[in-house]
Amino acid sequence: MIFYFSGTGNTRWAAQRLADRLDEQLIYIPEMTERDCRFILEKGERLGFVLPVHGWRPPQIVRKFIQKLVIEGAMDYTYVLWTAGDSIGKATEILSGDLRKREIELHSAFSLIMPESYVGLPFMDVDPQEKEIAKRQKAEKDLSGFIKDIEERKKGVVRTVKGPIPSFFSGPVGGFFVRHLITDKPFHVERKKCVKCGICADVCPVHDIIGGLGKEPMWKHNGTCLSCFTCYHHCPHHAIEYGNRTRKKGQYFFGRNHR
Ligand SMILES: Cc1cc2nc3c(=O)[nH]c(=O)nc-3n(C[C@H](O)[C@H](O)[C@H](O)COP(=O)(O)O)c2cc1C
């Protein structure tokens, strides 16, 4: 059983690869928000979490889901596979703590470095094309190795990139991120550019956008936005902006350039 979250598609790609290779069920965490989160593991079934890193921590939607998660049946192998633009900090330790509260022990952790999707700060942009290609090629290779470890249920494996001063980034910086930067308040649409195609509303993983074909998007401002920037990245006319911070920046989602 594989639980996953993905905004711009990097993590969906990895989760799908893994599910195909292991022949295991994929469960998309945003679809679970209103549902009973009790699952039964079959004998010998692995328990996997495939997640992007948000602010050097697990995404908020994932942490909320885990608070409700009940796993029944024998848990003999549990792992996490992260995707990140460059570093995960102490995301594994935070996830492991959340899981322990639900009596789930994490055995191994992996991370893939994937194209950058966060563009919400002035100094952050998508990767240049060459870097995006290089990251994708390395991720393909790394993922094959990780899948082998997971197939063989290798415990105690930590193949992650924590980056510098992980406690600082996952601690105070991650806390600031959650409090001040995970918000839909700055999102707005440039009316002259918007063609009312409805794509932004369709792709939002948490249904935070009132819109759809024939309508300009309106963000709900109800605390569900994850600032995953999926709406921004998918807009075919770069009509969505985040304050002034995304002007003239690039767009990215997995498979956009069909490379
Ligand atoms: C809100 C947000 C926060 C992010 N924080 C980090 C981070 O702390 N470290 C990092 O390396 N990448 C970070 N990224 C980049 C993503 O982790 C990375 O692009 C990931 O592969 C996106 O997965 P997805 O395409 O499945 O949504 C962040 C992206 C977003 C949208």
The ligand as an ORCA input file, in Angstrom:
! r2SCAN-3c Opt
* xyz 0 1
  C       5.493     24.644     -0.737
  C       6.762     24.027     -1.233
  C       7.840     23.889     -0.384
  C       9.014     23.258     -0.813
  N      10.044     23.095      0.068
  C      11.153     22.448     -0.314
  C      12.216     22.203      0.615
  O      12.129     22.505      1.792
  N      13.321     21.590      0.161
  C      13.449     21.199     -1.149
  O      14.482     20.648     -1.503
  N      12.460     21.382     -2.044
  C      11.307     22.003     -1.655
  N      10.293     22.190     -2.554
  C      10.410     21.606     -3.902
  C       9.628     20.314     -3.990
  O       9.844     19.505     -2.843
  C       9.961     19.483     -5.222
  O       9.917     20.250     -6.372
  C       9.018     18.296     -5.308
  O       9.590     17.329     -6.163
  C       7.632     18.674     -5.804
  O       6.836     17.515     -5.856
  P       5.469     17.429     -6.686
  O       5.801     17.817     -8.112
  O       5.038     16.028     -6.577
  O       4.519     18.393     -6.044
  C       9.111     22.804     -2.143
  C       8.029     22.966     -3.013
  C       6.869     23.574     -2.573
  C       5.726     23.713     -3.528
*
